[in-house]
Amino acid sequence: MPSTIAKFATTCAAASFVATPVLAEKADQLRFLQGRDAAYAEGQLEARGFRHEASHDSYSNGFTYSYWWHGGNNNCVRVEETGGEVMMVADVKDRDCGHSGGGGAAAAVGIAAGAAILGALLSHKSHHHEDREHDSDDAAREFERGYRDGLHNASYHNYNRDDSYARGYEAGVDERRANLRHHKQRGGYDRTAQFNDLKDARAAGGMSELERRGFRQVDNFTSGNTRYSIQWRPQSRQCVQVTIADGRFYDLRDIGRHPNCR
């Protein structure tokens, strides 16, 4: 799914627009995307008139949540993927795509660098509220208090012993880590090794170049036609996951931690 800068734009649906059967499907008509490659799913959604609105990585479960909006029938769907594979497609609320429930123009909320994580918006995403904290004012307040504490790295302070606070705190920690995923979680003056320039490199040559830069493979596994290699560089404590498809480096990212990165 898109891991580059997400675009948030204002759209106005013409009052005279009439939906036709070829417009956006509801999530139950997009189930065929489950189990498919994330890049394939992205192409299929775009072909059906959906526009990517936002993405959010959850560090607690390793999933990426992306939100897609179709202006023709005011439909917002959430795509959940992990390891480059789509796990679920679900209908979510219009506000999760930055739109009002009435289907009017969306509020333009700006652009964030990297993964485009916007705390003020994503604190209300549906995947943060699977247990419907918003259905109870008390639970919603506790969730938001926990979210703010986790987001700003405050001490865990669940004085009401409320599960909503605990879930909110976890969501806030996820958000903070996602916003800082460009950071190597180390200070000082030691250099880290570059690896993003190897995207699209042939796998054999790319592996040799990673080794030349001080990486060594500590784990590898496959999923369908896609192979994943975990590369560890002890000098800079970089733990990089390399996704290999069609004989090339499809994606490289520092995942921070792995049982074999030590």
Phi and psi restraints in degrees (value plus and minus 20) as a CYANA .aco file:
   2 PRO   PHI     -83.6   -43.6
   2 PRO   PSI     104.6   144.6
   3 SER   PHI    -132.5   -92.5
   3 SER   PSI     -17.2    22.8
   4 THR   PHI    -110.3   -70.3
   4 THR   PSI    -190.0  -150.0
   5 ILE   PHI     -81.3   -41.3
   5 ILE   PSI     101.3   141.3
   6 ALA   PHI    -100.2   -60.2
   6 ALA   PSI     126.5   166.5
   7 LYS   PHI    -126.4   -86.4
   7 LYS   PSI     111.3   151.3
   8 PHE   PHI    -137.1   -97.1
   8 PHE   PSI      98.0   138.0
   9 ALA   PHI    -153.3  -113.3
   9 ALA   PSI     137.2   177.2
  10 THR   PHI    -106.3   -66.3
  10 THR   PSI     111.0   151.0
  11 THR   PHI    -148.1  -108.1
  11 THR   PSI     126.0   166.0
  12 CYS   PHI    -143.0  -103.0
  12 CYS   PSI     103.5   143.5
  13 ALA   PHI    -107.1   -67.1
  13 ALA   PSI     110.1   150.1
  14 ALA   PHI     -86.2   -46.2
  14 ALA   PSI     118.0   158.0
  15 ALA   PHI     -83.1   -43.1
  15 ALA   PSI     -46.7    -6.7
  16 SER   PHI    -109.1   -69.1
  16 SER   PSI     -16.6    23.4
  17 PHE   PHI     -86.7   -46.7
  17 PHE   PSI     115.1   155.1
  18 VAL   PHI    -138.4   -98.4
  18 VAL   PSI     104.4   144.4
  19 ALA   PHI     -89.6   -49.6
  19 ALA   PSI     124.8   164.8
  20 THR   PHI    -144.5  -104.5
  20 THR   PSI     146.1   186.1
  21 PRO   PHI     -80.8   -40.8
  21 PRO   PSI     -37.2     2.8
  22 VAL   PHI    -108.6   -68.6
  22 VAL   PSI     -20.3    19.7
  23 LEU   PHI     -97.1   -57.1
  23 LEU   PSI    -193.6  -153.6
  24 ALA   PHI     -79.0   -39.0
  24 ALA   PSI     115.0   155.0
  25 GLU   PHI    -102.6   -62.6
  25 GLU   PSI     137.5   177.5
  26 LYS   PHI     -94.4   -54.4
  26 LYS   PSI     148.7   188.7
  27 ALA   PHI     -78.7   -38.7
  27 ALA   PSI     -55.1   -15.1
  28 ASP   PHI     -87.4   -47.4
  28 ASP   PSI     -35.1     4.9
  29 GLN   PHI    -114.7   -74.7
  29 GLN   PSI     -18.6    21.4
  30 LEU   PHI    -133.5   -93.5
  30 LEU   PSI      -5.8    34.2
  31 ARG   PHI     -82.6   -42.6
  31 ARG   PSI     -42.6    -2.6
  32 PHE   PHI     -83.7   -43.7
  32 PHE   PSI     -35.5     4.5
  33 LEU   PHI     -98.0   -58.0
  33 LEU   PSI     -39.5     0.5
  34 GLN   PHI     -87.0   -47.0
  34 GLN   PSI     110.7   150.7
  35 GLY   PHI      68.3   108.3
  35 GLY   PSI     -25.2    14.8
  36 ARG   PHI    -113.2   -73.2
  36 ARG   PSI     144.4   184.4
  37 ASP   PHI     -81.9   -41.9
  37 ASP   PSI     120.4   160.4
  38 ALA   PHI     -82.1   -42.1
  38 ALA   PSI     -58.1   -18.1
  39 ALA   PHI     -85.4   -45.4
  39 ALA   PSI     -57.5   -17.5
  40 TYR   PHI     -83.5   -43.5
  40 TYR   PSI     -63.2   -23.2
  41 ALA   PHI     -82.0   -42.0
  41 ALA   PSI     -60.4   -20.4
  42 GLU   PHI     -79.2   -39.2
  42 GLU   PSI     -65.9   -25.9
  43 GLY   PHI     -82.9   -42.9
  43 GLY   PSI     -59.4   -19.4
  44 GLN   PHI     -87.1   -47.1
  44 GLN   PSI     -60.3   -20.3
  45 LEU   PHI     -85.1   -45.1
  45 LEU   PSI     -64.2   -24.2
  46 GLU   PHI     -83.3   -43.3
  46 GLU   PSI     -58.6   -18.6
  47 ALA   PHI     -84.3   -44.3
  47 ALA   PSI     -46.9    -6.9
  48 ARG   PHI    -113.1   -73.1
  48 ARG   PSI     -11.6    28.4
  49 GLY   PHI      74.5   114.5
  49 GLY   PSI     -14.5    25.5
  50 PHE   PHI     -99.7   -59.7
  50 PHE   PSI     130.9   170.9
  51 ARG   PHI    -143.7  -103.7
  51 ARG   PSI     113.3   153.3
  52 HIS   PHI     -90.5   -50.5
  52 HIS   PSI     109.6   149.6
  53 GLU   PHI    -128.0   -88.0
  53 GLU   PSI     -60.9   -20.9
  54 ALA   PHI    -183.4  -143.4
  54 ALA   PSI     138.1   178.1
  55 SER   PHI    -156.5  -116.5
  55 SER   PSI     131.6   171.6
  56 HIS   PHI    -168.4  -128.4
  56 HIS   PSI     107.2   147.2
  57 ASP   PHI    -110.1   -70.1
  57 ASP   PSI     115.7   155.7
  58 SER   PHI    -124.3   -84.3
  58 SER   PSI      94.8   134.8
  59 TYR   PHI     -97.1   -57.1
  59 TYR   PSI     -35.8     4.2
  60 SER   PHI     -98.1   -58.1
  60 SER   PSI     -48.5    -8.5
  61 ASN   PHI    -147.3  -107.3
  61 ASN   PSI     -18.9    21.1
  62 GLY   PHI      57.6    97.6
  62 GLY   PSI     -10.0    30.0
  63 PHE   PHI    -112.7   -72.7
  63 PHE   PSI     134.2   174.2
  64 THR   PHI    -131.9   -91.9
  64 THR   PSI     110.7   150.7
  65 TYR   PHI    -128.9   -88.9
  65 TYR   PSI     104.5   144.5
  66 SER   PHI    -143.3  -103.3
  66 SER   PSI     128.4   168.4
  67 TYR   PHI    -138.2   -98.2
  67 TYR   PSI     110.6   150.6
  68 TRP   PHI    -146.5  -106.5
  68 TRP   PSI     113.8   153.8
  69 TRP   PHI    -138.3   -98.3
  69 TRP   PSI     116.6   156.6
  70 HIS   PHI    -135.6   -95.6
  70 HIS   PSI      93.9   133.9
  71 GLY   PHI     -92.6   -52.6
  71 GLY   PSI     -38.3     1.7
  72 GLY   PHI     -85.2   -45.2
  72 GLY   PSI     -62.1   -22.1
  73 ASN   PHI    -146.9  -106.9
  73 ASN   PSI       3.8    43.8
  74 ASN   PHI      31.9    71.9
  74 ASN   PSI      37.1    77.1
  75 ASN   PHI    -141.1  -101.1
  75 ASN   PSI     110.2   150.2
  76 CYS   PHI    -136.3   -96.3
  76 CYS   PSI     107.7   147.7
  77 VAL   PHI    -143.7  -103.7
  77 VAL   PSI     131.2   171.2
  78 ARG   PHI    -131.9   -91.9
  78 ARG   PSI     112.5   152.5
  79 VAL   PHI    -130.7   -90.7
  79 VAL   PSI     105.3   145.3
  80 GLU   PHI    -127.5   -87.5
  80 GLU   PSI     105.7   145.7
  81 GLU   PHI    -159.0  -119.0
  81 GLU   PSI     134.2   174.2
  82 THR   PHI    -167.6  -127.6
  82 THR   PSI     120.8   160.8
  83 GLY   PHI      40.5    80.5
  83 GLY   PSI       9.2    49.2
  84 GLY   PHI      58.9    98.9
  84 GLY   PSI     -10.8    29.2
  85 GLU   PHI    -143.8  -103.8
  85 GLU   PSI     115.8   155.8
  86 VAL   PHI     -95.8   -55.8
  86 VAL   PSI     106.8   146.8
  87 MET   PHI    -118.0   -78.0
  87 MET   PSI     -56.3   -16.3
  88 MET   PHI    -177.4  -137.4
  88 MET   PSI     127.5   167.5
  89 VAL   PHI    -143.4  -103.4
  89 VAL   PSI     107.6   147.6
  90 ALA   PHI    -157.7  -117.7
  90 ALA   PSI     125.8   165.8
  91 ASP   PHI     -93.5   -53.5
  91 ASP   PSI     117.1   157.1
  92 VAL   PHI    -153.7  -113.7
  92 VAL   PSI     158.1   198.1
  93 LYS   PHI     -91.3   -51.3
  93 LYS   PSI     131.8   171.8
  94 ASP   PHI     -75.7   -35.7
  94 ASP   PSI     -56.5   -16.5
  95 ARG   PHI     -85.0   -45.0
  95 ARG   PSI     -42.6    -2.6
  96 ASP   PHI     -87.5   -47.5
  96 ASP   PSI     -39.6     0.4
  97 CYS   PHI    -121.9   -81.9
  97 CYS   PSI      -8.9    31.1
  98 GLY   PHI      59.8    99.8
  98 GLY   PSI       1.9    41.9
  99 HIS   PHI    -138.9   -98.9
  99 HIS   PSI     132.2   172.2
 100 SER   PHI     -96.1   -56.1
 100 SER   PSI     138.2   178.2
 101 GLY   PHI     -83.8   -43.8
 101 GLY   PSI     -39.7     0.3
 102 GLY   PHI    -102.0   -62.0
 102 GLY   PSI     -24.0    16.0
 103 GLY   PHI      60.9   100.9
 103 GLY   PSI      -6.1    33.9
 104 GLY   PHI     -98.7   -58.7
 104 GLY   PSI    -182.6  -142.6
 105 ALA   PHI     -86.8   -46.8
 105 ALA   PSI     124.5   164.5
 106 ALA   PHI    -100.3   -60.3
 106 ALA   PSI     130.1   170.1
 107 ALA   PHI     -99.1   -59.1
 107 ALA   PSI     111.3   151.3
 108 ALA   PHI     -98.7   -58.7
 108 ALA   PSI      97.9   137.9
 109 VAL   PHI    -128.0   -88.0
 109 VAL   PSI     -11.5    28.5
 110 GLY   PHI      70.8   110.8
 110 GLY   PSI    -194.8  -154.8
 111 ILE   PHI    -147.1  -107.1
 111 ILE   PSI     114.5   154.5
 112 ALA   PHI    -131.3   -91.3
 112 ALA   PSI     125.8   165.8
 113 ALA   PHI     -91.6   -51.6
 113 ALA   PSI     142.8   182.8
 114 GLY   PHI      47.2    87.2
 114 GLY   PSI    -135.8   -95.8
 115 ALA   PHI    -105.6   -65.6
 115 ALA   PSI     -18.3    21.7
 116 ALA   PHI      37.6    77.6
 116 ALA   PSI      35.5    75.5
 117 ILE   PHI    -114.9   -74.9
 117 ILE   PSI      98.1   138.1
 118 LEU   PHI    -135.2   -95.2
 118 LEU   PSI      85.6   125.6
 119 GLY   PHI     -77.0   -37.0
 119 GLY   PSI     -62.5   -22.5
 120 ALA   PHI     -83.0   -43.0
 120 ALA   PSI     -53.5   -13.5
 121 LEU   PHI    -102.9   -62.9
 121 LEU   PSI     -68.0   -28.0
 122 LEU   PHI     -96.1   -56.1
 122 LEU   PSI     -33.0     7.0
 123 SER   PHI     -82.7   -42.7
 123 SER   PSI     -36.6     3.4
 124 HIS   PHI    -129.6   -89.6
 124 HIS   PSI      -9.1    30.9
 125 LYS   PHI     -84.9   -44.9
 125 LYS   PSI     131.6   171.6
 126 SER   PHI     -82.4   -42.4
 126 SER   PSI     -54.0   -14.0
 127 HIS   PHI     -90.7   -50.7
 127 HIS   PSI     -34.4     5.6
 128 HIS   PHI    -102.8   -62.8
 128 HIS   PSI     -33.4     6.6
 129 HIS   PHI    -147.7  -107.7
 129 HIS   PSI      23.6    63.6
 130 GLU   PHI     -80.0   -40.0
 130 GLU   PSI     -49.8    -9.8
 131 ASP   PHI    -114.7   -74.7
 131 ASP   PSI      -4.4    35.6
 132 ARG   PHI      42.0    82.0
 132 ARG   PSI      27.5    67.5
 133 GLU   PHI     -76.1   -36.1
 133 GLU   PSI     -50.0   -10.0
 134 HIS   PHI     -87.5   -47.5
 134 HIS   PSI     -34.7     5.3
 135 ASP   PHI     -92.1   -52.1
 135 ASP   PSI     -36.9     3.1
 136 SER   PHI    -146.0  -106.0
 136 SER   PSI     107.5   147.5
 137 ASP   PHI     -80.8   -40.8
 137 ASP   PSI     -62.5   -22.5
 138 ASP   PHI     -84.5   -44.5
 138 ASP   PSI     -64.7   -24.7
 139 ALA   PHI     -85.4   -45.4
 139 ALA   PSI     -58.1   -18.1
 140 ALA   PHI     -84.5   -44.5
 140 ALA   PSI     -61.6   -21.6
 141 ARG   PHI     -84.5   -44.5
 141 ARG   PSI     -62.2   -22.2
 142 GLU   PHI     -86.1   -46.1
 142 GLU   PSI     -59.4   -19.4
 143 PHE   PHI     -81.4   -41.4
 143 PHE   PSI     -67.7   -27.7
 144 GLU   PHI     -86.0   -46.0
 144 GLU   PSI     -56.2   -16.2
 145 ARG   PHI     -84.3   -44.3
 145 ARG   PSI     -65.0   -25.0
 146 GLY   PHI     -83.5   -43.5
 146 GLY   PSI     -60.1   -20.1
 147 TYR   PHI     -80.4   -40.4
 147 TYR   PSI     -67.0   -27.0
 148 ARG   PHI     -83.4   -43.4
 148 ARG   PSI     -60.9   -20.9
 149 ASP   PHI     -82.7   -42.7
 149 ASP   PSI     -65.2   -25.2
 150 GLY   PHI     -87.5   -47.5
 150 GLY   PSI     -59.6   -19.6
 151 LEU   PHI     -82.4   -42.4
 151 LEU   PSI     -59.5   -19.5
 152 HIS   PHI    -118.7   -78.7
 152 HIS   PSI      -5.5    34.5
 153 ASN   PHI      41.8    81.8
 153 ASN   PSI      11.6    51.6
 154 ALA   PHI     -98.8   -58.8
 154 ALA   PSI     140.3   180.3
 155 SER   PHI     -82.8   -42.8
 155 SER   PSI     126.9   166.9
 156 TYR   PHI     -86.3   -46.3
 156 TYR   PSI     100.3   140.3
 157 HIS   PHI    -155.6  -115.6
 157 HIS   PSI      52.4    92.4
 158 ASN   PHI    -114.0   -74.0
 158 ASN   PSI      46.4    86.4
 159 TYR   PHI     -87.3   -47.3
 159 TYR   PSI     -39.8     0.2
 160 ASN   PHI    -112.0   -72.0
 160 ASN   PSI     -20.9    19.1
 161 ARG   PHI      30.6    70.6
 161 ARG   PSI      30.2    70.2
 162 ASP   PHI    -126.0   -86.0
 162 ASP   PSI     109.7   149.7
 163 ASP   PHI     -81.7   -41.7
 163 ASP   PSI     -50.5   -10.5
 164 SER   PHI     -84.5   -44.5
 164 SER   PSI     -58.8   -18.8
 165 TYR   PHI     -83.1   -43.1
 165 TYR   PSI     -63.9   -23.9
 166 ALA   PHI     -81.2   -41.2
 166 ALA   PSI     -63.0   -23.0
 167 ARG   PHI     -87.5   -47.5
 167 ARG   PSI     -58.2   -18.2
 168 GLY   PHI     -84.9   -44.9
 168 GLY   PSI     -61.4   -21.4
 169 TYR   PHI     -82.0   -42.0
 169 TYR   PSI     -63.5   -23.5
 170 GLU   PHI     -81.8   -41.8
 170 GLU   PSI     -61.6   -21.6
 171 ALA   PHI     -84.0   -44.0
 171 ALA   PSI     -59.0   -19.0
 172 GLY   PHI     -85.9   -45.9
 172 GLY   PSI     -59.9   -19.9
 173 VAL   PHI     -83.3   -43.3
 173 VAL   PSI     -62.8   -22.8
 174 ASP   PHI     -75.8   -35.8
 174 ASP   PSI     -65.9   -25.9
 175 GLU   PHI     -84.2   -44.2
 175 GLU   PSI     -64.4   -24.4
 176 ARG   PHI     -82.4   -42.4
 176 ARG   PSI     -63.9   -23.9
 177 ARG   PHI     -86.0   -46.0
 177 ARG   PSI     -58.0   -18.0
 178 ALA   PHI     -86.1   -46.1
 178 ALA   PSI     -60.5   -20.5
 179 ASN   PHI     -86.0   -46.0
 179 ASN   PSI     -44.6    -4.6
 180 LEU   PHI    -127.6   -87.6
 180 LEU   PSI      -2.0    38.0
 181 ARG   PHI     -91.0   -51.0
 181 ARG   PSI     -32.6     7.4
 182 HIS   PHI     -92.0   -52.0
 182 HIS   PSI     -39.8     0.2
 183 HIS   PHI    -104.7   -64.7
 183 HIS   PSI     122.0   162.0
 184 LYS   PHI    -105.3   -65.3
 184 LYS   PSI     -16.0    24.0
 185 GLN   PHI      39.1    79.1
 185 GLN   PSI      16.0    56.0
 186 ARG   PHI    -170.2  -130.2
 186 ARG   PSI     127.7   167.7
 187 GLY   PHI    -126.4   -86.4
 187 GLY   PSI    -180.9  -140.9
 188 GLY   PHI      63.9   103.9
 188 GLY   PSI    -175.5  -135.5
 189 TYR   PHI    -141.2  -101.2
 189 TYR   PSI     -14.8    25.2
 190 ASP   PHI     -86.8   -46.8
 190 ASP   PSI     116.6   156.6
 191 ARG   PHI     -98.8   -58.8
 191 ARG   PSI     127.1   167.1
 192 THR   PHI    -121.9   -81.9
 192 THR   PSI     135.5   175.5
 193 ALA   PHI    -103.3   -63.3
 193 ALA   PSI     119.7   159.7
 194 GLN   PHI     -97.7   -57.7
 194 GLN   PSI     127.7   167.7
 195 PHE   PHI    -167.0  -127.0
 195 PHE   PSI     -37.3     2.7
 196 ASN   PHI     -82.2   -42.2
 196 ASN   PSI     -45.2    -5.2
 197 ASP   PHI     -90.4   -50.4
 197 ASP   PSI     -29.0    11.0
 198 LEU   PHI    -109.4   -69.4
 198 LEU   PSI     -20.7    19.3
 199 LYS   PHI     -77.7   -37.7
 199 LYS   PSI     115.1   155.1
 200 ASP   PHI      56.6    96.6
 200 ASP   PSI     -18.4    21.6
 201 ALA   PHI     -89.7   -49.7
 201 ALA   PSI     132.8   172.8
 202 ARG   PHI     -83.8   -43.8
 202 ARG   PSI     121.6   161.6
 203 ALA   PHI     -78.3   -38.3
 203 ALA   PSI     -66.9   -26.9
 204 ALA   PHI     -81.4   -41.4
 204 ALA   PSI     -68.5   -28.5
 205 GLY   PHI     -86.7   -46.7
 205 GLY   PSI     -56.9   -16.9
 206 GLY   PHI     -84.9   -44.9
 206 GLY   PSI     -60.5   -20.5
 207 MET   PHI     -83.4   -43.4
 207 MET   PSI     -61.4   -21.4
 208 SER   PHI     -84.0   -44.0
 208 SER   PSI     -59.1   -19.1
 209 GLU   PHI     -89.0   -49.0
 209 GLU   PSI     -58.8   -18.8
 210 LEU   PHI     -81.6   -41.6
 210 LEU   PSI     -61.4   -21.4
 211 GLU   PHI     -83.1   -43.1
 211 GLU   PSI     -59.8   -19.8
 212 ARG   PHI     -83.2   -43.2
 212 ARG   PSI     -50.6   -10.6
 213 ARG   PHI    -106.3   -66.3
 213 ARG   PSI     -15.4    24.6
 214 GLY   PHI      82.6   122.6
 214 GLY   PSI     -16.0    24.0
 215 PHE   PHI    -106.6   -66.6
 215 PHE   PSI     132.9   172.9
 216 ARG   PHI    -159.0  -119.0
 216 ARG   PSI     123.7   163.7
 217 GLN   PHI     -95.0   -55.0
 217 GLN   PSI     109.5   149.5
 218 VAL   PHI    -137.2   -97.2
 218 VAL   PSI     -28.8    11.2
 219 ASP   PHI    -185.6  -145.6
 219 ASP   PSI     133.9   173.9
 220 ASN   PHI    -176.2  -136.2
 220 ASN   PSI     130.3   170.3
 221 PHE   PHI    -176.9  -136.9
 221 PHE   PSI     145.1   185.1
 222 THR   PHI    -144.8  -104.8
 222 THR   PSI     133.4   173.4
 223 SER   PHI    -161.8  -121.8
 223 SER   PSI      85.8   125.8
 224 GLY   PHI      45.3    85.3
 224 GLY   PSI    -146.1  -106.1
 225 ASN   PHI    -114.7   -74.7
 225 ASN   PSI     -10.6    29.4
 226 THR   PHI    -129.2   -89.2
 226 THR   PSI     117.1   157.1
 227 ARG   PHI    -134.5   -94.5
 227 ARG   PSI     124.8   164.8
 228 TYR   PHI    -143.3  -103.3
 228 TYR   PSI     113.5   153.5
 229 SER   PHI    -142.6  -102.6
 229 SER   PSI     111.3   151.3
 230 ILE   PHI    -120.4   -80.4
 230 ILE   PSI     101.1   141.1
 231 GLN   PHI    -134.0   -94.0
 231 GLN   PSI     114.1   154.1
 232 TRP   PHI    -142.1  -102.1
 232 TRP   PSI     113.0   153.0
 233 ARG   PHI    -141.5  -101.5
 233 ARG   PSI      79.1   119.1
 234 PRO   PHI     -82.4   -42.4
 234 PRO   PSI     -53.1   -13.1
 235 GLN   PHI     -78.9   -38.9
 235 GLN   PSI     -60.0   -20.0
 236 SER   PHI    -130.4   -90.4
 236 SER   PSI     -18.0    22.0
 237 ARG   PHI      34.5    74.5
 237 ARG   PSI      24.4    64.4
 238 GLN   PHI    -117.0   -77.0
 238 GLN   PSI     109.2   149.2
 239 CYS   PHI    -138.2   -98.2
 239 CYS   PSI      85.0   125.0
 240 VAL   PHI    -132.7   -92.7
 240 VAL   PSI     110.1   150.1
 241 GLN   PHI    -117.0   -77.0
 241 GLN   PSI     105.1   145.1
 242 VAL   PHI    -128.1   -88.1
 242 VAL   PSI     104.7   144.7
 243 THR   PHI    -120.0   -80.0
 243 THR   PSI     105.3   145.3
 244 ILE   PHI    -138.7   -98.7
 244 ILE   PSI     103.3   143.3
 245 ALA   PHI    -160.8  -120.8
 245 ALA   PSI     119.9   159.9
 246 ASP   PHI      34.0    74.0
 246 ASP   PSI      15.6    55.6
 247 GLY   PHI      55.9    95.9
 247 GLY   PSI      -8.4    31.6
 248 ARG   PHI    -151.8  -111.8
 248 ARG   PSI     141.0   181.0
 249 PHE   PHI     -94.9   -54.9
 249 PHE   PSI      86.2   126.2
 250 TYR   PHI    -100.9   -60.9
 250 TYR   PSI     -54.5   -14.5
 251 ASP   PHI    -178.0  -138.0
 251 ASP   PSI     122.0   162.0
 252 LEU   PHI    -152.4  -112.4
 252 LEU   PSI     112.4   152.4
 253 ARG   PHI    -172.2  -132.2
 253 ARG   PSI     123.9   163.9
 254 ASP   PHI     -99.9   -59.9
 254 ASP   PSI      93.5   133.5
 255 ILE   PHI    -113.4   -73.4
 255 ILE   PSI     -21.2    18.8
 256 GLY   PHI      61.2   101.2
 256 GLY   PSI     -78.4   -38.4
 257 ARG   PHI    -155.6  -115.6
 257 ARG   PSI     128.3   168.3
 258 HIS   PHI    -180.2  -140.2
 258 HIS   PSI     124.5   164.5
 259 PRO   PHI     -73.2   -33.2
 259 PRO   PSI     -50.1   -10.1
 260 ASN   PHI    -115.2   -75.2
 260 ASN   PSI     -23.7    16.3
 261 CYS   PHI    -107.7   -67.7
 261 CYS   PSI      68.4   108.4
